[in-house]
Amino acid sequence: MQHTDRHDHDLGLGHDLQTMIQRGAERRLLLRRLAATSLLPLLGCGGGDDDSTSSTGTSTGGTTTSSGSCTVIPSETAGPYPGDGTNSNSSGVVNVLTLSGIVRSDIRSSVGSLSGTAAGVPLTVTLKLVNTASSCATLAGYAIYLWHCTRDGGYSLYSSGVTDQNYLRGVQVTDFNGEVTFTTVFPGCYSGRWPHMHFEIYPNLASATSGSNDVKTSQLALPASACSQVYGVASGYSASVSNFAAISLASDNVFSDDSAATQLASVSGDINNGFAATLQVGIAA
């Protein structure tokens, strides 16, 4: 290279100037190429793909935003009224999971030998099951058992007036998107608890025969805005007014910890058209 450089210089000033101009142009071209290349990693970090997801969030309009979808939902008590074979009512051990017809999407009516339909404001509940150990991958083929109180705050099979009913209880299997949807009624608010629903998750339908087989038991909280639209307005919810006024998420014995954010459902709708609640449920599968 030293010999070549000296040789170029010997060709004269005109040649040197021409060489400098040429090399400058090449240098500028190289810099432009490098700059373009350095942008490539940035294109994959935000906004080029509307369907992009990550283990810390979901895509919204091409922007990845944190949604807590990969946070493991906390385990909670099944309460005194699970009806899953793990406790008893006044007649002995009660287990709706073994009843014919319990696998259903509409849980407003009783099944088996019992008859009756729960009254109340229509509500659909969609739970989306995701795997926190695998980048929020959806979990298909899992069974979810959902149950909750009536508009009066009682639990079928246990509470006075509804011991001869098993409605507001049902099982669904998660689809390809990891989702189950139940058609039910908006639950009431009974003394000492924030409005909520219970659910148990099983690895498959075959194992959903006893609460002792579940991989997670948790609860869903309903937002105050939706509850305020129902209580004191819709027929049959009068008892909920004073109970709801005396409770908060912060004072509830289940939702009072910091994990309540992962259990609070998103709810849309109104009394005339019914409500729809959605919640993503994360488990480490």
DOBAPA-83077 format. One record per residue (C-alpha): x negated, y, z negated; residue in one letter. Coordinates in Angstrom, 1 decimal. Each point is the difference from the previous one (the first is absolute). Layout:
N
((X,Y,Z),"A")
...
# end
This chain:
285
((0.0,0.0,0.0),"M")
((-2.9,2.4,-0.7),"Q")
((-1.4,-0.6,3.4),"H")
((3.4,0.6,1.7),"T")
((0.6,3.2,-1.9),"D")
((-3.4,1.4,1.1),"R")
((0.7,-1.1,3.5),"H")
((3.3,1.9,0.0),"D")
((-1.6,3.1,-1.3),"H")
((-2.6,-0.1,2.8),"D")
((2.8,0.3,2.6),"L")
((0.5,3.6,-0.9),"G")
((2.3,2.4,-1.9),"L")
((2.9,-0.4,2.4),"G")
((0.0,-3.7,-0.4),"H")
((-0.2,0.4,-3.8),"D")
((3.0,2.3,-0.1),"L")
((2.1,-2.3,2.2),"Q")
((-0.9,-2.9,-2.3),"T")
((1.0,1.9,-3.1),"M")
((3.3,1.0,1.5),"I")
((0.7,-3.7,1.0),"Q")
((-1.0,-1.3,-3.4),"R")
((2.2,2.6,-1.8),"G")
((3.0,-1.0,2.1),"A")
((-0.7,-3.7,-0.8),"E")
((-0.3,0.9,-3.7),"R")
((3.3,1.9,0.0),"R")
((1.7,-2.9,1.7),"L")
((-1.4,-2.4,-2.5),"L")
((1.2,2.1,-2.9),"L")
((3.5,0.2,1.5),"R")
((0.1,-3.8,0.3),"R")
((-1.2,-0.5,-3.6),"L")
((2.6,2.5,-1.2),"A")
((2.8,-1.9,1.8),"A")
((-1.3,-3.3,-1.3),"T")
((-0.1,1.3,-3.6),"S")
((3.7,0.8,0.1),"L")
((1.0,-3.5,0.7),"L")
((0.1,-1.2,-3.6),"P")
((2.1,2.9,-0.9),"L")
((2.7,-0.9,2.5),"L")
((0.7,-3.2,-2.0),"G")
((0.4,1.7,-3.3),"C")
((3.1,2.0,0.5),"G")
((2.5,0.8,2.6),"G")
((-0.6,-2.1,3.0),"G")
((2.2,-2.9,-0.8),"D")
((3.6,0.3,-1.2),"D")
((0.1,-3.6,-1.2),"D")
((-3.2,0.2,-2.1),"S")
((0.1,-1.2,-3.6),"T")
((-2.5,-0.5,-2.7),"S")
((-0.2,-1.6,-3.4),"S")
((0.6,3.4,-1.6),"T")
((2.9,1.2,2.0),"G")
((2.3,0.0,3.0),"T")
((0.1,1.9,3.2),"S")
((2.4,2.9,0.4),"T")
((0.1,1.8,3.3),"G")
((-3.5,-1.0,0.8),"G")
((-1.4,1.0,-3.4),"T")
((-1.0,-2.6,-2.6),"T")
((1.5,1.1,-3.4),"T")
((-0.2,-1.6,-3.4),"S")
((3.3,-1.7,-1.0),"S")
((-1.0,-2.3,-2.9),"G")
((1.2,-2.9,2.2),"S")
((-3.0,-2.1,-1.0),"C")
((0.3,0.5,-3.7),"T")
((1.0,-3.1,-1.9),"V")
((3.4,0.5,-1.5),"I")
((0.0,-0.5,-3.8),"P")
((1.5,-3.1,-1.6),"S")
((3.0,0.7,-2.1),"E")
((2.4,-1.9,-2.2),"T")
((2.8,-1.9,1.6),"A")
((2.2,1.3,-2.8),"G")
((2.6,-2.0,-1.9),"P")
((2.2,-0.6,3.1),"Y")
((-2.1,-1.7,2.8),"P")
((2.3,-3.0,0.6),"G")
((-3.0,-1.8,1.4),"D")
((-0.1,-3.1,-2.2),"G")
((-2.3,1.5,-2.6),"T")
((2.6,1.0,-2.6),"N")
((3.6,-0.6,-1.1),"S")
((3.3,1.7,-0.2),"N")
((2.9,-1.0,-2.4),"S")
((0.5,-3.2,2.0),"S")
((-3.6,-1.1,0.2),"G")
((-2.8,0.2,2.5),"V")
((1.1,2.0,3.1),"V")
((-1.7,-0.2,3.4),"N")
((1.5,1.5,3.1),"V")
((-3.1,-0.9,2.0),"L")
((1.3,-3.5,0.4),"T")
((3.5,1.0,1.2),"L")
((1.1,-0.6,3.6),"S")
((0.4,3.4,1.7),"G")
((-2.5,1.9,-2.2),"I")
((-2.2,0.6,3.0),"V")
((1.8,2.9,1.6),"R")
((-0.4,3.7,0.9),"S")
((3.4,1.2,-1.3),"D")
((0.0,-0.5,-3.8),"I")
((3.2,1.8,-0.9),"R")
((2.1,-3.1,-0.3),"S")
((-0.4,-3.1,-2.3),"S")
((-1.0,-3.3,1.4),"V")
((0.6,-3.7,-0.7),"G")
((3.2,-0.7,-2.0),"S")
((0.3,3.6,-1.1),"L")
((1.8,2.8,1.8),"S")
((0.1,3.7,-0.3),"G")
((-1.6,3.1,1.6),"T")
((-1.9,2.7,-1.8),"A")
((1.4,3.6,0.6),"A")
((-2.2,3.0,0.5),"G")
((-1.7,2.4,2.4),"V")
((-1.5,-2.1,2.9),"P")
((-3.8,-0.3,-0.1),"L")
((-2.5,-1.9,2.1),"T")
((-3.4,-0.8,-1.5),"V")
((-3.0,-0.8,2.2),"T")
((-3.1,-1.4,-1.6),"L")
((-3.2,-0.2,2.1),"K")
((-2.6,-2.5,-1.3),"L")
((-3.6,0.7,0.7),"V")
((-3.3,-1.6,-0.9),"N")
((-2.3,2.3,-1.9),"T")
((-2.9,-2.5,0.4),"A")
((0.2,0.1,3.8),"S")
((0.3,3.6,1.2),"S")
((3.7,0.3,-0.7),"C")
((0.9,-2.9,2.3),"A")
((3.7,-0.8,-0.1),"T")
((0.9,-3.2,-1.7),"L")
((2.6,-2.2,1.8),"A")
((1.7,-3.1,-1.4),"G")
((0.1,1.2,-3.6),"Y")
((3.3,-0.3,-1.9),"A")
((1.2,3.0,-2.1),"I")
((2.8,-0.3,-2.6),"Y")
((1.7,3.3,-0.7),"L")
((2.5,0.7,-2.8),"W")
((1.4,3.1,-1.8),"H")
((2.9,1.2,-2.1),"C")
((3.5,1.0,1.1),"T")
((1.2,3.6,0.3),"R")
((1.2,-0.4,-3.6),"D")
((-3.5,-1.0,-1.2),"G")
((0.8,-3.7,-0.6),"G")
((-1.8,-3.1,1.4),"Y")
((1.9,-2.8,1.6),"S")
((-0.1,-3.3,-2.0),"L")
((-1.0,1.8,-3.2),"Y")
((1.9,3.1,-0.7),"S")
((3.6,0.2,-1.4),"S")
((2.5,0.1,2.8),"G")
((-2.3,-1.4,2.7),"V")
((-1.1,-3.4,-1.5),"T")
((2.2,-1.7,2.6),"D")
((-1.8,1.7,2.8),"Q")
((-3.5,-0.5,1.6),"N")
((0.1,2.9,2.4),"Y")
((-2.8,2.6,0.5),"L")
((-2.5,-2.8,0.2),"R")
((-1.6,-1.5,3.1),"G")
((-3.0,-1.3,1.8),"V")
((-1.5,0.9,3.3),"Q")
((-3.1,-1.1,1.9),"V")
((-2.4,2.6,1.4),"T")
((0.0,0.3,3.8),"D")
((-3.0,0.5,2.3),"F")
((-0.2,3.6,-1.2),"N")
((-0.1,-1.1,-3.6),"G")
((3.5,1.4,-0.6),"E")
((3.2,-1.1,-1.7),"V")
((3.2,2.0,-0.1),"T")
((2.9,-0.3,-2.4),"F")
((3.4,1.5,0.2),"T")
((1.3,0.9,-3.5),"T")
((1.5,2.8,-2.0),"V")
((-1.7,2.9,-1.8),"F")
((-0.7,-1.2,-3.6),"P")
((1.2,1.9,-3.0),"G")
((-2.1,1.5,-2.8),"C")
((0.3,-1.8,-3.3),"Y")
((-1.2,1.3,-3.3),"S")
((-3.8,0.0,-0.5),"G")
((-1.1,-0.8,3.5),"R")
((-0.7,2.0,3.2),"W")
((2.1,-1.2,3.0),"P")
((-1.9,-3.0,1.4),"H")
((0.1,-3.4,1.7),"M")
((-1.9,-3.1,-0.8),"H")
((-1.8,-2.4,2.4),"F")
((-2.1,-3.1,0.0),"E")
((-2.4,-1.0,2.8),"I")
((-0.6,-3.7,1.0),"Y")
((-2.6,-1.3,2.4),"P")
((2.7,-1.8,2.0),"N")
((3.7,-0.8,-0.1),"L")
((-0.6,-3.6,-1.2),"A")
((-1.6,1.4,-3.2),"S")
((2.8,2.5,-0.7),"A")
((1.9,-2.4,-2.3),"T")
((-1.2,1.3,-3.4),"S")
((-1.4,3.2,-1.3),"G")
((-3.0,-2.0,-1.3),"S")
((-1.2,-0.4,3.6),"N")
((-0.2,3.7,0.9),"D")
((-3.2,1.7,0.9),"V")
((1.2,3.5,-1.1),"K")
((2.9,1.5,-2.0),"T")
((0.6,3.7,0.3),"S")
((2.6,2.7,0.1),"Q")
((1.1,2.7,2.4),"L")
((0.9,3.5,-1.3),"A")
((2.6,2.2,1.7),"L")
((-0.8,3.7,0.5),"P")
((1.8,2.6,-2.1),"A")
((1.3,1.9,3.0),"S")
((2.0,-3.0,1.3),"A")
((1.3,-0.9,-3.5),"C")
((1.2,3.6,-0.5),"S")
((2.1,-0.3,3.2),"Q")
((1.7,-3.1,-1.3),"V")
((0.4,0.3,-3.7),"Y")
((2.9,2.2,-1.0),"G")
((1.2,0.3,3.6),"V")
((0.7,-3.5,1.3),"A")
((2.9,-2.0,-1.5),"S")
((-1.0,-2.6,-2.7),"G")
((-3.2,1.6,-1.1),"Y")
((1.3,2.2,-2.8),"S")
((-2.0,-1.9,-2.7),"A")
((-3.2,0.7,1.8),"S")
((0.2,3.8,-0.4),"V")
((-0.9,0.2,-3.7),"S")
((-2.4,-3.0,0.2),"N")
((-1.9,1.6,2.9),"F")
((-0.2,3.4,-1.7),"A")
((-1.7,-1.7,-3.0),"A")
((-2.8,-1.8,1.9),"I")
((-2.9,0.9,2.2),"S")
((-2.7,-1.9,1.8),"L")
((-2.5,1.3,-2.6),"A")
((2.1,-1.4,-2.9),"S")
((1.1,-3.3,1.7),"D")
((-1.8,-3.0,-1.6),"N")
((-0.9,-1.5,3.3),"V")
((-0.7,3.0,2.3),"F")
((-1.6,2.3,-2.5),"S")
((-3.6,-1.0,1.0),"D")
((-1.9,1.5,2.9),"D")
((0.9,-2.9,2.3),"S")
((3.6,1.2,0.4),"A")
((-1.0,1.6,3.3),"A")
((-0.4,-3.4,1.6),"T")
((3.5,-1.1,-1.1),"Q")
((2.0,3.1,0.9),"L")
((2.0,-0.7,3.2),"A")
((0.7,2.5,2.7),"S")
((3.8,0.5,0.4),"V")
((2.0,1.7,2.7),"S")
((3.7,0.3,0.7),"G")
((3.1,1.3,-1.8),"D")
((3.1,-1.3,-1.8),"I")
((2.2,0.1,3.1),"N")
((-2.4,-2.0,2.2),"N")
((-1.9,-2.0,-2.6),"G")
((-3.6,0.1,-1.0),"F")
((-3.2,-1.8,1.2),"A")
((-2.9,-0.7,-2.3),"A")
((-3.4,-1.1,1.2),"T")
((-3.1,-1.1,-1.9),"L")
((-3.3,-1.5,1.0),"Q")
((-1.2,-2.6,-2.4),"V")
((-3.7,-0.9,-0.2),"G")
((-1.3,-3.3,-1.4),"I")
((-3.4,-1.5,0.2),"A")
((0.8,-3.2,2.0),"A")
# end
